[in-house]
Each structure stands twice: as C-alpha cells, then as structure tokens.
Amino acid sequence: MAFQPQQLGVVLAQAVEHAFGEYGMNGCARVFDDPRASGPIAEQMRGVAELISDVSICTHSYLHVPGAFATGTQVDTPSDFVPVPADVGAIKGALAATLLNRLLGLETVSYGSENQGHPFVNLVPHEGKGRKVRKSREGMRGHTDGVSFPFPGTRDEVVQRMASAPDWVCLVCLRNPRDVPTRVVFVAPLLQQLAPELVEALREPQFVIQAQGTFVKGMTDILGSTHIVDGGALLRGAEDFSFRFSHSNVDVASDASPQAKAALDAVEEFCANNSQSVALKPGDLLWVNNRQAVHGRGEIGDATGGQERWLLRTYGIRPGIVKPDQRYPERLFQLYP
C-alpha cells in the first residue's frame, strides 16, 4: 500500500475520536502526565502500521500529517511553555502525537531538565520582557534540539548518564492564524556539496557547543551548572549520519583548524538559503528528523494570548538507544538530565 500522509491523518483522527468516546476527556488527558497512557489505544491501531510499512521513516527529513485530529480548541492561547491547558483540542493533539510516535516505532519522551520534564510544552509568543520573550516572538534561523546532548550510541565525557538528543522533534498545530512557516533544512544535500575536507572538519572535536536555552535552568538545578561541550563534533556517521547544530549555541573552539571555521560558515550559509517552509494548519502534525535536518520558523510577532499561534511540542526517540540509567526511575518517559 502506498504511503499517504493524508490517509494516515484521517485514520489518526478517527482513532482519537474513538478514544474520546471510550475513555472520555479526562482519561485521554492522562497523556499529559505519562505519554505511555496511549498504549491501549495504540494496540487497537495495529492495522494502521500497513499505511507506513513501505516507508523507512528515518530516511525522511520531515513528515507532515495533515488533519490528524479535530482541534475544537476552546481556550485562549497560553503565554508560556507550561502548563498545557486541559483543553479538548490540546488533549486530542497530544494523543494524536503519542499515537503517531508509537506507529513509527518511537517513544514519546521529555527531558527532566527542560520545562520541569513536561512531555508536552506550548510553543507560543510569551508575555513580558527579556531575552526569552523576544526569542518566543522572533523568527528562528535554525537548530537541532538538545544540541549539546551526545550522539546516539555515545556518552558525554563529563555527564556519563546524559541521554542522547531526541531523534524527532514533534510539532502539533492548534492555531496558526497568520500561517507562520516552520522551516526545515535537509542536511544531506549540504554534505554532498561540501568539499571533503570541510565534511571531515565537521567530524572533528573542534567545536564549542552550549546547551539550548530551554535546558539551562534545569541543567543548573540538576547538574550544578549548565552543560557545555568544549571540543565536540557536529557530525557523526556516514550514510545514516547524525548532525547537530545551532546558530546561537555552536562556535569553533579556540584551537580549531581553519577548515572548522570554513565548515561552520558553510553550514550557516546553506541553512539561510535552502530551507523548505511548511505552514501548519490546525489539526496538523509535523515530525522533523532531529538527526538529519535543521528546523526554524518565521517571525511570529508581538501579539500574545487570544487566538495567536499555538503549537505543542514533544519528542520522539528510538527506545533502543536509551539506556536504563538514562531514565528517571519514577517517570520512565523522562530522560536525564
């Protein structure tokens, strides 16, 4: 059967409505406390796997599933990352997200150091003043989430227990009245056009990688300081490669080679000129490959609350790459730190 994202969206939407009928709104809202609560519903959807059986999801830089849930959102857009309101549209969107992750063989996870470990967070324009507020309203040039976290299959040299960055960034659209685009940059074409010596420079441990801003407070609370990789690579692997990058949080080390600076400049230039835009509609899901794509967004603007842009975000990861010591025992979906 040919893979059709639209068909998958219809089936997901039907499953969500069925779940609301069987478990009620409060029962479905359990996904906010533990995403694994969607397990019984996912078991009823075993046949849906046929829709994606002919696609290796990890070969795609993003997956856009339109119409995966009926929004019906009844509350104003929040003005901070957490909490996510117990709103019918938000619950349906979160449930659709956990179901899609299960169908793709992914686990829905969060990190204890980001937004108090909540598995779903609001991506919204924030109220107030300061750098965090400005960043919530401005466009984003591009990054991979959890940029300072180790590559899969490796351990951080200082924080051995640290889990790897997520495989997928999962976006759930509740509102997007001005069609603000999510921008995705595929990394494979960049690596194909870079000179071999610049690709090799990206593999060498000659970059300084600072923790993503949303992790800084939590890491400081848990680890005693924020996380910085002083001498890390941005690229690992060949065909099934992993890449990490952030315009704001990555720079060359003081002793880096000239090729490292040239490679970083080339990455920044490529990201500025080679993005694909996806303007999400309410009810849409967008999964971005956090290993092989960089994502950003257009400018949101200064208006807050009301009917302004509101996405939910969670993460998907292959269960096999998470080791037992990299989870919090009391909340197994939360990864360390």
Solvent accessible surface area in square Angstrom, and as a share of the most:
residue,aa,sasa,rsa
1,M,137,0.61
2,A,67,0.52
3,F,37,0.15
4,Q,83,0.37
5,P,34,0.21
6,Q,109,0.48
7,Q,76,0.34
8,L,0,0.00
9,G,0,0.00
10,V,83,0.48
11,V,38,0.22
12,L,0,0.00
13,A,23,0.18
14,Q,114,0.51
15,A,12,0.09
16,V,0,0.00
17,E,75,0.34
18,H,99,0.44
19,A,0,0.00
20,F,32,0.13
21,G,70,0.67
22,E,94,0.42
23,Y,86,0.33
24,G,28,0.27
25,M,78,0.35
26,N,131,0.67
27,G,27,0.26
28,C,4,0.02
29,A,21,0.16
30,R,147,0.54
31,V,1,0.01
32,F,35,0.14
33,D,94,0.49
34,D,36,0.19
35,P,3,0.02
36,R,103,0.37
37,A,19,0.15
38,S,0,0.00
39,G,10,0.10
40,P,74,0.46
41,I,9,0.05
42,A,14,0.11
43,E,91,0.41
44,Q,97,0.43
45,M,11,0.05
46,R,173,0.63
47,G,52,0.50
48,V,17,0.10
49,A,46,0.35
50,E,103,0.46
51,L,11,0.05
52,I,19,0.10
53,S,88,0.57
54,D,83,0.43
55,V,35,0.20
56,S,68,0.44
57,I,22,0.11
58,C,50,0.30
59,T,101,0.58
60,H,82,0.36
61,S,21,0.14
62,Y,58,0.22
63,L,11,0.06
64,H,53,0.24
65,V,0,0.00
66,P,40,0.25
67,G,41,0.39
68,A,0,0.00
69,F,8,0.03
70,A,57,0.45
71,T,29,0.17
72,G,49,0.47
73,T,28,0.16
74,Q,147,0.65
75,V,57,0.33
76,D,92,0.48
77,T,5,0.03
78,P,22,0.14
79,S,38,0.25
80,D,58,0.30
81,F,32,0.13
82,V,30,0.17
83,P,100,0.63
84,V,22,0.12
85,P,38,0.24
86,A,78,0.61
87,D,4,0.02
88,V,26,0.15
89,G,0,0.00
90,A,0,0.00
91,I,1,0.00
92,K,23,0.10
93,G,0,0.00
94,A,0,0.00
95,L,1,0.00
96,A,0,0.00
97,A,0,0.00
98,T,2,0.01
99,L,1,0.00
100,L,0,0.00
101,N,0,0.00
102,R,97,0.35
103,L,26,0.13
104,L,20,0.10
105,G,50,0.48
106,L,8,0.04
107,E,29,0.13
108,T,10,0.06
109,V,0,0.00
110,S,5,0.03
111,Y,1,0.01
112,G,15,0.14
113,S,2,0.01
114,E,5,0.02
115,N,20,0.10
116,Q,128,0.57
117,G,0,0.00
118,H,68,0.31
119,P,4,0.03
120,F,3,0.01
121,V,1,0.00
122,N,0,0.00
123,L,35,0.17
124,V,5,0.03
125,P,0,0.00
126,H,3,0.01
127,E,104,0.47
128,G,50,0.48
129,K,195,0.83
130,G,35,0.33
131,R,141,0.52
132,K,107,0.45
133,V,12,0.07
134,R,130,0.48
135,K,79,0.33
136,S,13,0.08
137,R,48,0.17
138,E,82,0.37
139,G,37,0.36
140,M,59,0.26
141,R,165,0.60
142,G,5,0.05
143,H,23,0.10
144,T,2,0.01
145,D,5,0.02
146,G,2,0.01
147,V,2,0.01
148,S,1,0.01
149,F,4,0.02
150,P,10,0.07
151,F,15,0.06
152,P,20,0.13
153,G,72,0.70
154,T,41,0.24
155,R,96,0.35
156,D,14,0.07
157,E,162,0.73
158,V,129,0.74
159,V,25,0.14
160,Q,102,0.45
161,R,79,0.29
162,M,0,0.00
163,A,0,0.00
164,S,7,0.05
165,A,8,0.07
166,P,1,0.00
167,D,3,0.02
168,W,2,0.01
169,V,1,0.00
170,C,0,0.00
171,L,9,0.04
172,V,0,0.00
173,C,0,0.00
174,L,3,0.01
175,R,22,0.08
176,N,9,0.04
177,P,77,0.49
178,R,135,0.49
179,D,64,0.33
180,V,10,0.06
181,P,29,0.18
182,T,4,0.02
183,R,94,0.34
184,V,0,0.00
185,V,6,0.03
186,F,54,0.23
187,V,2,0.01
188,A,39,0.30
189,P,57,0.36
190,L,3,0.02
191,L,27,0.13
192,Q,148,0.66
193,Q,128,0.57
194,L,20,0.10
195,A,39,0.30
196,P,105,0.66
197,E,99,0.44
198,L,29,0.14
199,V,18,0.10
200,E,88,0.40
201,A,5,0.04
202,L,0,0.00
203,R,74,0.27
204,E,81,0.36
205,P,88,0.55
206,Q,23,0.10
207,F,0,0.00
208,V,37,0.21
209,I,0,0.00
210,Q,86,0.38
211,A,5,0.04
212,Q,26,0.12
213,G,47,0.45
214,T,41,0.24
215,F,1,0.00
216,V,60,0.34
217,K,151,0.64
218,G,15,0.14
219,M,0,0.00
220,T,60,0.35
221,D,100,0.52
222,I,66,0.34
223,L,52,0.26
224,G,61,0.59
225,S,63,0.41
226,T,51,0.30
227,H,10,0.04
228,I,87,0.44
229,V,25,0.14
230,D,116,0.60
231,G,31,0.29
232,G,5,0.05
233,A,16,0.12
234,L,0,0.00
235,L,3,0.01
236,R,114,0.42
237,G,36,0.34
238,A,78,0.61
239,E,165,0.74
240,D,108,0.56
241,F,13,0.06
242,S,12,0.08
243,F,4,0.02
244,R,24,0.09
245,F,1,0.00
246,S,6,0.04
247,H,27,0.12
248,S,64,0.41
249,N,29,0.15
250,V,10,0.06
251,D,80,0.42
252,V,36,0.21
253,A,10,0.08
254,S,129,0.84
255,D,128,0.66
256,A,26,0.20
257,S,38,0.25
258,P,109,0.69
259,Q,78,0.35
260,A,0,0.00
261,K,98,0.42
262,A,44,0.34
263,A,0,0.00
264,L,7,0.03
265,D,62,0.32
266,A,24,0.19
267,V,0,0.00
268,E,58,0.26
269,E,117,0.53
270,F,13,0.05
271,C,7,0.04
272,A,80,0.62
273,N,108,0.56
274,N,68,0.35
275,S,45,0.29
276,Q,83,0.37
277,S,71,0.46
278,V,14,0.08
279,A,41,0.32
280,L,2,0.01
281,K,106,0.45
282,P,69,0.43
283,G,1,0.01
284,D,6,0.03
285,L,0,0.00
286,L,0,0.00
287,W,0,0.00
288,V,0,0.00
289,N,5,0.03
290,N,3,0.02
291,R,20,0.07
292,Q,24,0.11
293,A,0,0.00
294,V,1,0.00
295,H,15,0.07
296,G,5,0.05
297,R,25,0.09
298,G,4,0.03
299,E,131,0.59
300,I,8,0.04
301,G,22,0.21
302,D,107,0.56
303,A,50,0.38
304,T,41,0.24
305,G,11,0.11
306,G,33,0.32
307,Q,110,0.49
308,E,24,0.11
309,R,9,0.03
310,W,0,0.00
311,L,1,0.01
312,L,0,0.00
313,R,17,0.06
314,T,1,0.00
315,Y,2,0.01
316,G,0,0.00
317,I,0,0.00
318,R,78,0.28
319,P,64,0.40
320,G,63,0.61
321,I,37,0.19
322,V,13,0.08
323,K,93,0.40
324,P,119,0.75
325,D,67,0.35
326,Q,7,0.03
327,R,38,0.14
328,Y,32,0.12
329,P,108,0.68
330,E,131,0.59
331,R,85,0.31
332,L,76,0.38
333,F,2,0.01
334,Q,16,0.07
335,L,0,0.00
336,Y,28,0.11
337,P,0,0.00
